[in-house]
Amino acid sequence: MLRRRKGSETKKASNSELQIGGDDEKKGRDRDEKSRKSRLEEEREKKPKKWSCVDSCCWLIGCICSVWWFLLFLYNAMPASFPQYVTEAITGPLPDPPGVKLQKEGLQVKHPVVFVPGIVTGGLELWEGHQCAEGLFRKRLWGGTFGEVYKRPLCWVEHMSLDNETGLDPPGIRVRPVSGLVAADYFAPGYFVWAVLIANLARLGYEEKNMYMAAYDWRSSFQSTEVRDQTLSRMKSNIELMVATSGRKVVVIPHSMGVLYFLHFMKWVEASTPMGGGGGPDWCAKHIKAVMNIGGPFLGVPKAVSGLFSAEAKDIAVARGIAPGVLDMDVFGLQTFQHVMRMTRTWDSTMSMIPKGGDTIWGGLDWSPEEGYECILKKMKNNDTQMVGQTVKGISGYTKHVHYGRIISFGKDVAETHSSEIKRTDFRDAVKGNNLANKTSCDVWTEYHDMGMEGIKAVADFKVYTAGSLLNLLHFVAPKMMKRGSAHFSYGIADNLDDKKYEHYRYWSNPLETKLPNAPDMEIFSMYGVGIPTERAYVYKLSSGAECYIPFQIDTSADGGHDCTCLKGGVFSVDGDETVPILSAGFMAAKGWRGKTRFNPSGIRTYIREYNHAPPANLLEGRGTQSGAHV
């Protein structure tokens, strides 16, 4: 037994030794594994980490969202008076708004007010559309955020265009003006139009019952807004209601193209039905106290010509000069300018702003009403009452002769040469005809493609266009547009205003071909800004782009230098409010309507108020309180 026990003990001992040896071996393997892992980790740390684009994008988006939500939290958490406190700490105490000042002076609500917005500023919403506009019922296509422009641009262009034959709704599309004061209080978030004026009137006690926004579809011709939407009838009814409930006549405040629209209304409301509103010859005398026109383009604007001719103006031309070819590139297969031109040429209202009066008003090849105008090099400082800038004459000792009557010139040399030295070929004899090699390469077909190279070259060979020949030019390059426009607008000067033909509505928005109402107690104010270079004439060139592009462009290389600062980037400028030259904004009130004239037989009193432009002192002032700009 002892032997057996000893044997078992010996066996146990040997087993325990084996177990100990196995444990040691296992521990050794564990140590080797750990050391191997540590070496791998060290190697990984030495190697640069792989960072994918997805990681970068996610990190960037996360940071932007985090900062955005944090700033949004701070904005909502701060007291309402904090922004005003910061502004006052930087600029000093803010002056009282005009409404508060007038309230302290004891002014109260008296005459009801009617606002008439201009082109572009009124909101438009969708009531019926094609399949691509699914989900946009009663959403704004114009005004607001303009989100649909970026999401579905071709669909947006399709729905914002009118019918090119009738000037009315295309089949299956109904876009209508937004109603109420919200129609034109803000053009876009944070960019006010009528909002500040409405707010100041509200401080005096005004409200919606005695304020009315006469919103209309600014794309349509003036008479078409009545035919399709009865807009003129609605304005008549609302004015009659406000006069009846308040016992006082209304004050009408039109802006920009709204000035021409209301001029049309005053003739329409007195004309007999069915063409007019049937109000009778004394309607305006009974219902209107005053018309306060703001920045009115009574005689048109040259800017409208460049927009219709080449879908561009000064700002577009400058952008092209800074980045040549960028604006003309096909972005995602879309030829932007061609789409813009095709859309805007269906907006009949733009033709109401073609210069009126021809060469008699705007000048000929060798003369213009702005003869001797001296271009201002510096704008006046804020709160100054006198112009502090020097003029070209003060620097160089003379003013270079500028031919402002040449609204379009092909080449800088043509714009400056005496008319006797210019050789011209009549473009109207040219034979039109399409000669594009590949029609399918054009994303959108414009009327320039139908003209062919012979027609395009003939336009350039005519060299110079004045206000008198511009109508022939537009009839040649855009016959469908001008056919509609000629049915709704006229651009001449009446020889005999008693002629029966001037009873037609196509003459009603032209102050040179119509009489003011028989309302001797009514007042007309013409208020506009001055001191800002305003487009007056253009230097053009033939485009070297592809055959599908618009063949004419403003020549941004044309510059007057020190001898003529009126010419910058292919655009001749005169004094005005940046959109409307003084000639158009002030001539009728200063001359045509002053006293008893054939255009003002009842002797309505007219007043002019010119506001010198002063830029804001800092960014916190926004547009500034003394801006003379058109907007």
ZAVEXRO-314260 format. One line per 4 residues: number of its first residue (from 1); their letters; for each residue x, y negated, z of C-alpha. Coordinates in nm, 4 decimals, decimal comma. Example, Ala and Ser with C-alpha at 12.3 -4.5 7.8 and 13.67 -1.06 7.14 Angstrom:
REM residues 2
1) as) 1,2300:0,4500:0,7800; 1,3670:0,1060:0,7140;
END
This chain:
REM residues 631
1) mlrr) 0,0000:0,0000:0,0000; 0,2843:-0,2320:0,0868; 0,4463:-0,1480:-0,2389; 0,1234:-0,2141:-0,4210;
5) rkgs) 0,0650:-0,5403:-0,2353; 0,4125:-0,6563:-0,3093; 0,3624:-0,5642:-0,6685; 0,0401:-0,7582:-0,6877;
9) etkk) 0,2028:-1,0514:-0,5161; 0,4890:-1,0317:-0,7614; 0,2383:-1,0221:-1,0468; 0,0536:-1,3150:-0,9018;
13) asns) 0,3742:-1,5061:-0,8664; 0,4709:-1,4333:-1,2263; 0,1227:-1,5393:-1,3395; 0,1495:-1,8599:-1,1409;
17) elqi) 0,4886:-1,9236:-1,2957; 0,3427:-1,8715:-1,6415; 0,0559:-2,1061:-1,5567; 0,2989:-2,3680:-1,4311;
21) ggdd) 0,5064:-2,3278:-1,7444; 0,1926:-2,3636:-1,9591; 0,0909:-2,6766:-1,7734; 0,4338:-2,8229:-1,8269;
25) ekkg) 0,4154:-2,7397:-2,1930; 0,0652:-2,8962:-2,2167; 0,1848:-3,2066:-2,0372; 0,4744:-3,2283:-2,2786;
29) rdrd) 0,2400:-3,2025:-2,5728; 0,0217:-3,4764:-2,4204; 0,3258:-3,6952:-2,3733; 0,4282:-3,6365:-2,7358;
33) eksr) 0,0744:-3,7173:-2,8534; 0,0643:-4,0377:-2,6491; 0,4024:-4,1482:-2,7758; 0,2953:-4,0765:-3,1330;
37) ksrl) -0,0230:-4,2780:-3,0854; 0,1695:-4,5661:-2,9314; 0,4086:-4,5630:-3,2265; 0,1136:-4,5709:-3,4696;
41) eeer) -0,0409:-4,8590:-3,2803; 0,2865:-5,0495:-3,2886; 0,3108:-4,9915:-3,6640; -0,0473:-5,1104:-3,7124;
45) ekkp) 0,0260:-5,4254:-3,5153; 0,3351:-5,4921:-3,7260; 0,1344:-5,4554:-4,0515; -0,0801:-5,7636:-4,1583;
49) kkws) -0,4553:-5,7141:-4,1161; -0,6651:-5,6820:-4,4310; -0,9245:-5,9650:-4,4485; -1,1900:-5,9290:-4,7185;
53) cvds) -1,3890:-6,2053:-4,8882; -1,7040:-6,0735:-4,7234; -1,5454:-6,1198:-4,3806; -1,4434:-6,4750:-4,4705;
57) ccwl) -1,7884:-6,5644:-4,5988; -1,9607:-6,4152:-4,2966; -1,7233:-6,6002:-4,0640; -1,7801:-6,9306:-4,2457;
61) igci) -2,1589:-6,8907:-4,2536; -2,1585:-6,7964:-3,8863; -1,9577:-7,1066:-3,7929; -2,1816:-7,3352:-4,0002;
65) csvw) -2,4984:-7,1870:-3,8499; -2,3602:-7,2100:-3,4981; -2,2583:-7,5732:-3,5400; -2,5890:-7,6537:-3,7081;
69) wfll) -2,7982:-7,5011:-3,4298; -2,5834:-7,6680:-3,1658; -2,6232:-8,0109:-3,3274; -2,9952:-7,9479:-3,3706;
73) flyn) -3,0204:-7,8599:-3,0016; -2,8374:-8,1785:-2,9041; -3,0580:-8,3871:-3,1340; -3,3773:-8,2475:-2,9832;
77) ampa) -3,2411:-8,2732:-2,6294; -3,1256:-8,6370:-2,6489; -3,3610:-8,9209:-2,5497; -3,5548:-9,0821:-2,8347;
81) sfpq) -3,3861:-9,4151:-2,7677; -3,0304:-9,2753:-2,7926; -2,9774:-9,3400:-3,1698; -3,0922:-9,6993:-3,1256;
85) yvte) -2,8635:-9,7335:-2,8213; -2,5621:-9,6127:-3,0233; -2,6471:-9,8463:-3,3132; -2,6855:-10,1447:-3,0844;
89) aitg) -2,3600:-10,0592:-2,9082; -2,1791:-10,0778:-3,2444; -2,3616:-10,3603:-3,4219; -2,5108:-10,5527:-3,1304;
93) plpd) -2,8816:-10,5986:-3,0498; -3,1059:-10,5238:-3,3448; -3,3352:-10,8046:-3,4609; -3,7092:-10,7601:-3,4327;
97) ppgv) -3,8741:-10,6052:-3,7401; -4,0691:-10,8529:-3,9560; -4,4006:-10,7174:-3,8319; -4,3049:-10,7804:-3,4683;
101) klqk) -4,1834:-11,1332:-3,5491; -4,5079:-11,2197:-3,7257; -4,7134:-11,0670:-3,4445; -4,5324:-11,2896:-3,1929;
105) eglq) -4,6154:-11,5872:-3,4142; -4,9827:-11,4971:-3,3849; -5,0461:-11,3505:-3,7287; -5,3231:-11,0933:-3,7564;
109) vkhp) -5,4950:-10,8801:-4,0185; -5,6657:-11,0890:-4,2845; -5,6636:-10,9752:-4,6468; -5,6782:-10,6031:-4,7360;
113) vvfv) -5,3641:-10,4815:-4,9147; -5,3334:-10,2694:-5,2284; -4,9985:-10,1089:-5,3184; -4,9264:-10,0163:-5,6817;
117) pgiv) -4,6129:-9,7977:-5,7053; -4,3837:-9,7976:-6,0051; -4,2381:-9,5283:-6,2236; -4,0733:-9,2278:-6,0544;
121) tggl) -4,1595:-9,3275:-5,6951; -4,5014:-9,1585:-5,6709; -4,5316:-8,7930:-5,5704; -4,6761:-8,5330:-5,8103;
125) elwe) -4,8202:-8,1951:-5,7076; -4,9165:-7,8791:-5,8963; -5,2821:-7,7784:-5,9302; -5,2501:-7,5233:-6,2091;
129) ghqc) -4,9461:-7,3658:-6,3680; -4,7948:-7,0732:-6,5511; -4,6774:-6,7492:-6,3954; -4,3273:-6,8837:-6,3243;
133) aegl) -4,4833:-7,1385:-6,0838; -4,6489:-6,8741:-5,8672; -4,6824:-6,9916:-5,5064; -4,6531:-7,3640:-5,5817;
137) frkr) -5,0216:-7,4567:-5,5671; -5,0474:-7,8124:-5,4299; -4,6727:-7,8210:-5,3686; -4,4797:-8,1282:-5,4793;
141) lwgg) -4,2967:-8,0931:-5,8078; -4,1842:-8,4563:-5,7835; -4,0894:-8,6333:-5,4610; -4,0025:-8,4597:-5,1375;
145) tfge) -3,7169:-8,2116:-5,1308; -3,7032:-8,1308:-5,5061; -3,6334:-7,7708:-5,4071; -3,7998:-7,6243:-5,7156;
149) vykr) -3,5544:-7,8066:-5,9422; -3,2745:-7,5859:-5,8108; -3,4736:-7,2639:-5,7723; -3,6377:-7,2548:-6,1167;
153) plcw) -3,5180:-7,5449:-6,3333; -3,6674:-7,4365:-6,6668; -4,0049:-7,3730:-6,5058; -3,9874:-7,7151:-6,3401;
157) vehm) -3,9062:-7,8892:-6,6711; -4,1921:-7,7034:-6,8389; -4,4447:-7,8196:-6,5777; -4,3159:-8,1783:-6,5547;
161) sldn) -4,3453:-8,2271:-6,9316; -4,6598:-8,3522:-7,1004; -4,7918:-8,2374:-7,4367; -4,5736:-8,3824:-7,7131;
165) etgl) -4,8721:-8,4284:-7,9464; -5,1437:-8,5652:-7,7163; -4,9484:-8,7072:-7,4208; -5,1880:-8,5209:-7,1873;
169) dppg) -5,1709:-8,1873:-7,0022; -5,0072:-7,8933:-7,1816; -5,2296:-7,5823:-7,1990; -5,2589:-7,4091:-6,8626;
173) irvr) -5,0795:-7,6814:-6,6629; -5,2276:-7,9457:-6,4318; -4,9903:-8,1734:-6,2393; -5,1647:-8,4531:-6,0468;
177) pvsg) -5,0611:-8,7524:-5,8326; -5,0553:-8,7137:-5,4563; -5,3259:-8,9245:-5,2910; -5,3105:-9,1522:-4,9876;
181) lvaa) -5,0312:-9,3618:-4,8375; -4,8022:-9,0551:-4,8325; -4,7990:-9,0605:-5,2133; -4,5154:-9,3142:-5,2216;
185) dyfa) -4,4048:-9,3897:-4,8654; -4,0872:-9,1788:-4,9070; -3,9302:-9,0700:-5,2332; -3,7229:-8,8035:-5,0574;
189) pgyf) -3,6636:-8,7255:-4,6889; -3,4917:-9,0273:-4,5340; -3,5218:-9,2391:-4,8520; -3,8093:-9,4794:-4,8003;
193) vwav) -4,0041:-9,6618:-5,0704; -4,3159:-9,8206:-4,9158; -4,2813:-9,6728:-4,5646; -4,1101:-9,9742:-4,4029;
197) lian) -4,3620:-10,2227:-4,5447; -4,6511:-10,0020:-4,4303; -4,4998:-9,9738:-4,0796; -4,4560:-10,3512:-4,0489;
201) larl) -4,8120:-10,4170:-4,1633; -4,9313:-10,1607:-3,9080; -4,7654:-10,3668:-3,6324; -4,9962:-10,6530:-3,7302;
205) gyee) -5,3010:-10,4289:-3,7011; -5,3352:-10,2848:-4,0508; -5,4484:-9,9243:-4,0977; -5,5695:-9,6993:-4,3773;
209) knmy) -5,9097:-9,8648:-4,3994; -5,7486:-10,1921:-4,5154; -5,4418:-10,0489:-4,6934; -5,4733:-9,8536:-5,0169;
213) maay) -5,2034:-9,6823:-5,2238; -5,3192:-9,6889:-5,5865; -5,1298:-9,3726:-5,6826; -5,1400:-9,2603:-6,0449;
217) dwrs) -4,9590:-9,0208:-6,2762; -4,6673:-9,2433:-6,3725; -4,5738:-9,0132:-6,6617; -4,8897:-9,0911:-6,8599;
221) sfqs) -4,9792:-9,3978:-7,0627; -5,1883:-9,6454:-6,8665; -5,5142:-9,5816:-7,0501; -5,4617:-9,2036:-7,0308;
225) tevr) -5,4646:-9,2194:-6,6494; -5,8246:-9,3394:-6,6780; -5,9244:-9,0914:-6,9481; -5,7879:-8,7905:-6,7569;
229) dqtl) -5,8028:-8,8881:-6,3879; -6,0282:-9,1994:-6,3737; -5,7480:-9,3704:-6,1796; -5,8425:-9,7218:-6,2907;
233) srmk) -6,2049:-9,6626:-6,1886; -6,0902:-9,5389:-5,8474; -5,8797:-9,8514:-5,7986; -6,1764:-10,0704:-5,8939;
237) snie) -6,4086:-9,8883:-5,6517; -6,1618:-9,9001:-5,3620; -6,0957:-10,2719:-5,4077; -6,4702:-10,3420:-5,4178;
241) lmva) -6,5186:-10,1363:-5,1012; -6,2416:-10,3197:-4,9115; -6,3753:-10,6593:-5,0179; -6,7278:-10,5624:-4,9164;
245) tsgr) -6,6268:-10,4279:-4,5721; -6,3735:-10,6997:-4,4832; -6,5418:-10,9970:-4,6453; -6,2095:-11,1110:-4,7917;
249) kvvv) -6,0330:-11,0719:-5,1247; -5,7446:-10,8276:-5,1569; -5,3741:-10,8944:-5,1970; -5,2180:-10,6620:-5,4542;
253) iphs) -4,8477:-10,5673:-5,4303; -4,7207:-10,3895:-5,7439; -4,3590:-10,2801:-5,7861; -4,1558:-10,2162:-6,1021;
257) mgvl) -4,3686:-10,0490:-6,3714; -4,6664:-10,0869:-6,1372; -4,6564:-10,4572:-6,2338; -4,7354:-10,3656:-6,5959;
261) yflh) -4,9904:-10,1081:-6,4822; -5,1821:-10,3672:-6,2793; -5,1592:-10,6190:-6,5632; -5,3313:-10,3546:-6,7739;
265) fmkw) -5,5872:-10,3007:-6,4962; -5,6848:-10,6693:-6,4792; -5,7760:-10,6621:-6,8488; -5,9403:-10,3200:-6,8259;
269) veas) -6,1628:-10,4093:-6,5309; -6,3082:-10,7127:-6,7097; -6,3519:-10,5426:-7,0496; -6,6830:-10,3903:-7,1429;
273) tpmg) -6,7390:-10,0156:-7,1362; -6,6508:-9,7617:-7,2672; -6,2988:-9,8967:-7,3264; -6,2974:-10,1059:-7,0092;
277) gggg) -6,4388:-10,0984:-6,6585; -6,7353:-10,3280:-6,7221; -6,6616:-10,5598:-6,4283; -6,7242:-10,8770:-6,6242;
281) pdwc) -6,5059:-11,1849:-6,6845; -6,5218:-11,3017:-6,3198; -6,4329:-10,9724:-6,1466; -6,0709:-11,0699:-6,0678;
285) akhi) -6,1806:-11,4118:-5,9430; -6,4218:-11,2460:-5,6978; -6,1948:-10,9689:-5,5703; -5,8244:-11,0699:-5,5911;
289) kavm) -5,6609:-11,3344:-5,3701; -5,3011:-11,2884:-5,4895; -5,0779:-11,0575:-5,6917; -4,7276:-11,0266:-5,5444;
293) nigg) -4,5114:-10,8648:-5,8128; -4,1847:-10,7081:-5,6906; -3,9114:-10,6516:-5,9509; -4,1557:-10,6634:-6,2404;
297) pflg) -4,0197:-10,5719:-6,5866; -4,2713:-10,8012:-6,7591; -4,0755:-10,8125:-7,0859; -3,9241:-10,4640:-7,0628;
301) vpka) -3,5755:-10,3427:-6,9770; -3,2845:-10,2465:-7,2076; -3,2260:-9,9518:-6,9731; -3,5386:-9,7878:-7,1174;
305) vsgl) -3,3839:-9,7940:-7,4650; -3,0695:-9,6045:-7,3649; -3,2827:-9,3514:-7,1756; -3,5003:-9,2789:-7,4782;
309) fsae) -3,2134:-9,2918:-7,7275; -2,9544:-9,0712:-7,5555; -3,1045:-8,9663:-7,2184; -2,8428:-9,1629:-7,0281;
313) akdi) -2,7789:-9,4980:-6,8630; -2,4866:-9,6689:-6,6906; -2,4574:-9,4162:-6,4061; -2,4612:-9,1145:-6,6370;
317) avar) -2,2081:-9,2773:-6,8682; -1,9716:-9,3486:-6,5768; -1,9998:-8,9886:-6,4575; -1,9141:-8,8691:-6,8070;
321) giap) -1,6128:-9,1007:-6,8123; -1,4831:-8,9678:-6,4789; -1,5326:-8,6014:-6,5674; -1,5416:-8,5676:-6,9479;
325) gvld) -1,7385:-8,2696:-7,0704; -1,8675:-8,1580:-6,7289; -2,2187:-8,2984:-6,7731; -2,2352:-8,1642:-7,1281;
329) mdvf) -2,1414:-7,8073:-7,0402; -2,3983:-7,5316:-7,0559; -2,4588:-7,4571:-6,6885; -2,6004:-7,1038:-6,6596;
333) glqt) -2,6998:-7,1294:-7,0240; -2,8922:-7,4561:-6,9769; -2,8140:-7,7570:-7,1919; -2,9119:-8,0145:-6,9306;
337) fqhv) -2,9289:-8,3355:-7,1316; -3,1338:-8,1793:-7,4070; -3,3909:-8,0591:-7,1536; -3,4011:-8,4009:-6,9875;
341) mrmt) -3,4479:-8,5757:-7,3228; -3,7207:-8,3408:-7,4353; -3,9045:-8,3849:-7,1040; -3,8749:-8,7639:-7,0708;
345) rtwd) -3,9784:-8,8218:-7,4322; -4,3184:-8,6752:-7,3425; -4,3628:-8,9383:-7,0675; -4,5531:-9,2093:-7,2515;
349) stms) -4,5171:-9,4561:-6,9637; -4,1469:-9,5030:-7,0402; -4,2449:-9,6712:-7,3664; -4,4231:-9,9469:-7,1732;
353) mipk) -4,0773:-10,0758:-7,0730; -3,9245:-10,1065:-7,4194; -3,8171:-10,4747:-7,4606; -4,1065:-10,6957:-7,5719;
357) ggdt) -4,0952:-11,0111:-7,7794; -3,8315:-10,8954:-8,0262; -3,5447:-11,1235:-8,1238; -3,7442:-11,4322:-8,0165;
361) iwgg) -3,7107:-11,3317:-7,6512; -3,4017:-11,1100:-7,6373; -3,1829:-11,2760:-7,9008; -3,0449:-11,1888:-8,2421;
365) ldws) -2,7082:-11,0841:-8,3797; -2,5292:-11,4079:-8,2878; -2,7321:-11,5623:-8,0030; -2,9126:-11,4694:-7,6833;
369) peeg) -3,0927:-11,6500:-7,3982; -2,8020:-11,5629:-7,1648; -2,5599:-11,7588:-7,3832; -2,2660:-11,8728:-7,1679;
373) yeci) -2,3484:-11,6432:-6,8761; -2,0419:-11,6030:-6,6545; -1,9951:-11,2597:-6,5031; -1,9512:-11,2618:-6,1268;
377) lkkm) -1,6496:-11,0718:-5,9993; -1,7452:-11,0691:-5,6310; -2,0761:-11,0226:-5,4616; -2,1819:-11,2577:-5,1848;
381) knnd) -2,1134:-11,1535:-4,8297; -2,3865:-11,0558:-4,5896; -2,5877:-11,3519:-4,4567; -2,4106:-11,5996:-4,6906;
385) tqmv) -2,6329:-11,8469:-4,8703; -2,3957:-11,9357:-5,1532; -2,2067:-11,7290:-5,4040; -1,8443:-11,6982:-5,2962;
389) gqtv) -1,7084:-11,5109:-5,5960; -1,5088:-11,6549:-5,8798; -1,6248:-11,6333:-6,2372; -1,4464:-11,5482:-6,5579;
393) kgis) -1,4445:-11,9149:-6,6496; -1,2787:-12,0075:-6,3222; -0,9983:-11,7565:-6,3769; -0,9171:-11,7686:-6,7445;
397) gytk) -1,0369:-12,1209:-6,8211; -1,3059:-12,0126:-7,0692; -1,5975:-11,7761:-7,1070; -1,5709:-11,5263:-7,3892;
401) hvhy) -1,8721:-11,5273:-7,6196; -2,0824:-11,2175:-7,5589; -2,3476:-11,1080:-7,8093; -2,6140:-10,9879:-7,5666;
405) grii) -2,8712:-10,9811:-7,8464; -2,6980:-10,6730:-7,9871; -2,8617:-10,4240:-7,7511; -2,6946:-10,1294:-7,9264;
409) sfgk) -2,3601:-10,1575:-8,1098; -2,1615:-9,8685:-8,2542; -1,8079:-9,9577:-8,1492; -1,6600:-10,2347:-7,9360;
413) dvae) -1,5303:-10,4176:-8,2447; -1,8826:-10,4256:-8,3879; -2,0156:-10,5677:-8,0608; -1,7667:-10,8575:-8,0751;
417) thss) -1,7405:-10,9320:-8,4496; -1,9404:-11,2113:-8,6128; -2,2455:-11,0799:-8,7939; -2,1185:-11,2020:-9,1336;
421) eikr) -1,8281:-10,9570:-9,1113; -2,0377:-10,6499:-9,0302; -2,1202:-10,4191:-9,3205; -2,4443:-10,2312:-9,2580;
425) tdfr) -2,6376:-9,9583:-9,4348; -3,0132:-9,9318:-9,3856; -3,0775:-9,6053:-9,2017; -3,4441:-9,5926:-9,3057;
429) davk) -3,3460:-9,4851:-9,6571; -3,1579:-9,1811:-9,5268; -3,2921:-8,8346:-9,6054; -3,3522:-8,6274:-9,2966;
433) gnnl) -3,2909:-8,2553:-9,2981; -3,1675:-7,9845:-9,0661; -2,8296:-7,8395:-9,1585; -2,7313:-7,6516:-8,8434;
437) ankt) -2,5469:-7,3316:-8,9172; -2,6942:-7,1359:-8,6269; -3,0312:-7,2512:-8,4965; -3,0465:-6,9798:-8,2299;
441) scdv) -2,7386:-7,1187:-8,0514; -2,9370:-7,4206:-7,9287; -3,0913:-7,3697:-7,5874; -3,3510:-7,6391:-7,6574;
445) wtey) -3,4493:-7,7934:-7,9886; -3,4567:-8,1742:-8,0004; -3,5636:-8,4155:-8,2710; -3,1985:-8,4903:-8,3460;
449) hdmg) -3,1618:-8,1370:-8,4818; -3,4384:-8,2111:-8,7335; -3,2563:-8,5244:-8,8523; -2,9460:-8,3445:-8,9735;
453) megi) -2,6010:-8,4964:-9,0105; -2,7106:-8,7327:-9,2895; -2,9757:-8,8929:-9,0706; -2,7440:-8,9106:-8,7689;
457) kava) -2,4641:-9,0709:-8,9716; -2,7079:-9,3234:-9,1184; -2,8065:-9,4381:-8,7675; -2,4415:-9,5016:-8,6802;
461) dfkv) -2,3747:-9,6766:-9,0146; -2,6399:-9,9406:-8,9395; -2,3896:-10,0590:-8,6750; -2,6001:-10,3039:-8,4697;
465) ytag) -2,9534:-10,3016:-8,3285; -3,1363:-10,5979:-8,1766; -3,4712:-10,5907:-7,9960; -3,6432:-10,6375:-8,3326;
469) slln) -3,4783:-10,3396:-8,5038; -3,4872:-10,1093:-8,1999; -3,8476:-10,0143:-8,2699; -3,7533:-9,8982:-8,6207;
473) llhf) -3,4642:-9,7009:-8,4715; -3,6860:-9,5221:-8,2185; -3,9471:-9,4499:-8,4877; -3,6689:-9,2892:-8,6934;
477) vapk) -3,5119:-9,0732:-8,4197; -3,8301:-8,9892:-8,2194; -4,1312:-9,0134:-8,4533; -4,3707:-8,8066:-8,2397;
481) mmkr) -4,2985:-9,0094:-7,9269; -4,3347:-9,3446:-8,1015; -4,6533:-9,2340:-8,2773; -4,8124:-9,1800:-7,9356;
485) gsah) -4,6512:-9,4940:-7,7957; -4,7770:-9,7163:-8,0758; -5,1329:-9,6098:-7,9936; -5,0939:-9,7296:-7,6318;
489) fsyg) -4,8391:-10,0132:-7,6268; -4,7391:-10,3167:-7,8304; -4,4169:-10,5192:-7,8218; -4,4807:-10,8374:-8,0203;
493) iadn) -4,5852:-11,1984:-7,9510; -4,9429:-11,3015:-8,0257; -4,9966:-11,5856:-8,2729; -5,3645:-11,6220:-8,1856;
497) lddk) -5,4841:-11,4657:-7,8608; -5,8459:-11,5193:-7,9642; -5,8024:-11,2654:-8,2413; -6,0387:-10,9707:-8,1803;
501) kyeh) -5,7569:-10,7176:-8,2228; -5,6102:-10,8218:-7,8860; -5,9182:-10,6793:-7,7136; -5,7695:-10,3318:-7,7661;
505) yryw) -5,6023:-10,1693:-7,4668; -5,2679:-10,1259:-7,6425; -5,2034:-10,5005:-7,5915; -5,3149:-10,5268:-7,2273;
509) snpl) -4,9778:-10,4525:-7,0606; -4,7835:-10,6972:-7,2796; -4,7981:-11,0450:-7,1182; -4,7050:-11,1995:-7,4549;
513) etkl) -5,0173:-11,0569:-7,6192; -5,2802:-11,1010:-7,3503; -5,4363:-11,3709:-7,1337; -5,4430:-11,3794:-6,7561;
517) pnap) -5,7904:-11,3496:-6,5999; -6,0166:-11,6515:-6,5624; -5,9422:-11,6881:-6,1904; -5,8092:-12,0372:-6,1071;
521) dmei) -5,7975:-11,9665:-5,7301; -5,5834:-11,6561:-5,7702; -5,2060:-11,6754:-5,7130; -4,9267:-11,4808:-5,8810;
525) fsmy) -4,5860:-11,4338:-5,7192; -4,2820:-11,2993:-5,9026; -4,0261:-11,1729:-5,6499; -3,7016:-11,0100:-5,7573;
529) gvgi) -3,3364:-10,9695:-5,6657; -3,0392:-11,1439:-5,8248; -2,6641:-11,1174:-5,7891; -2,6218:-10,7587:-5,9120;
533) pter) -2,4775:-10,6683:-6,2559; -2,7692:-10,5357:-6,4605; -2,7627:-10,3428:-6,7883; -2,8277:-10,5611:-7,0938;
537) ayvy) -2,6548:-10,4058:-7,3973; -2,4575:-10,0919:-7,4861; -2,1585:-9,9828:-7,6935; -2,2232:-9,6393:-7,8463;
541) klss) -2,0188:-9,3800:-8,0301; -2,0895:-9,0616:-8,2218; -2,0466:-8,7602:-7,9952; -1,7750:-8,5098:-8,0801;
545) gaec) -1,9585:-8,2294:-7,9003; -2,1088:-7,9167:-8,0477; -2,3864:-7,9346:-8,3046; -2,6545:-7,8647:-8,0430;
549) yipf) -2,5635:-8,1667:-7,8312; -2,7171:-8,5140:-7,8397; -2,5103:-8,6864:-8,1102; -2,4926:-9,0325:-7,9482;
553) qidt) -2,3183:-9,1332:-7,6255; -2,2320:-9,4575:-7,4477; -1,8627:-9,5218:-7,5150; -1,7193:-9,5444:-7,1621;
557) sadg) -1,3761:-9,6355:-7,3013; -1,5105:-9,9735:-7,4179; -1,3944:-10,2281:-7,1609; -1,3707:-10,6043:-7,1803;
561) ghdc) -1,0653:-10,6370:-6,9545; -0,9872:-10,9749:-6,7990; -1,1290:-11,1663:-7,0971; -1,4795:-11,0231:-7,0541;
565) tclk) -1,5722:-10,8597:-6,7256; -1,9317:-10,8360:-6,8497; -1,8310:-10,5214:-7,0421; -1,7507:-10,2240:-6,8210;
569) ggvf) -1,7690:-9,8602:-6,9284; -1,9504:-9,9381:-7,2517; -2,2243:-10,1445:-7,0817; -2,2705:-10,5222:-7,1038;
573) svdg) -2,4169:-10,6644:-6,7823; -2,6042:-10,9801:-6,6892; -2,7536:-11,1050:-6,3639; -3,0493:-10,9157:-6,2223;
577) detv) -3,1545:-10,6592:-5,9642; -2,9535:-10,3682:-6,1119; -3,2487:-10,2509:-6,3240; -3,4428:-10,5557:-6,4480;
581) pils) -3,2578:-10,8583:-6,5939; -3,3704:-11,2041:-6,4794; -3,5032:-11,2745:-6,8292; -3,7634:-10,9982:-6,7941;
585) agfm) -3,8473:-11,0514:-6,4274; -3,8795:-11,4300:-6,4228; -3,9564:-11,5706:-6,7681; -4,3348:-11,5390:-6,7604;
589) aakg) -4,3760:-11,7003:-6,4173; -4,1223:-11,9737:-6,4987; -4,2373:-12,0546:-6,8527; -4,5121:-11,8414:-7,0057;
593) wrgk) -4,7624:-11,8797:-6,7189; -4,6485:-12,2098:-6,5671; -4,9436:-12,4483:-6,5706; -5,2260:-12,4142:-6,8212;
597) trfn) -5,0870:-12,2305:-7,1217; -5,2355:-12,0071:-7,3873; -5,1276:-11,7084:-7,1762; -5,2771:-11,8655:-6,8593;
601) psgi) -5,5836:-12,0635:-6,9724; -5,7331:-12,1016:-6,6218; -5,4107:-12,2374:-6,4740; -5,3462:-11,9659:-6,2130;
605) rtyi) -5,0707:-12,0876:-5,9801; -4,7456:-11,8988:-6,0218; -4,4472:-11,8819:-5,7880; -4,0956:-11,7418:-5,8178;
609) reyn) -3,8843:-11,6058:-5,5341; -3,5285:-11,4968:-5,6182; -3,3436:-11,3032:-5,3469; -2,9632:-11,3096:-5,3541;
613) happ) -2,8260:-10,9630:-5,3009; -2,6168:-10,9043:-4,9894; -2,4748:-10,5552:-4,9324; -2,5091:-10,3964:-4,5862;
617) anll) -2,2403:-10,4845:-4,3323; -2,1900:-10,1165:-4,2404; -2,3243:-9,7699:-4,3103; -2,5640:-9,7832:-4,0157;
621) egrg) -2,7647:-10,0566:-4,1896; -2,8668:-9,8288:-4,4763; -2,9589:-10,0505:-4,7701; -2,9314:-10,3601:-4,5519;
625) tqsg) -3,1936:-10,6175:-4,4629; -3,0946:-10,8566:-4,7418; -3,0675:-10,6239:-5,0393; -3,1719:-10,7595:-5,3763;
629) ahv) -3,1595:-10,4174:-5,5437; -3,4579:-10,3026:-5,7490; -3,5475:-10,0241:-5,5068;
END
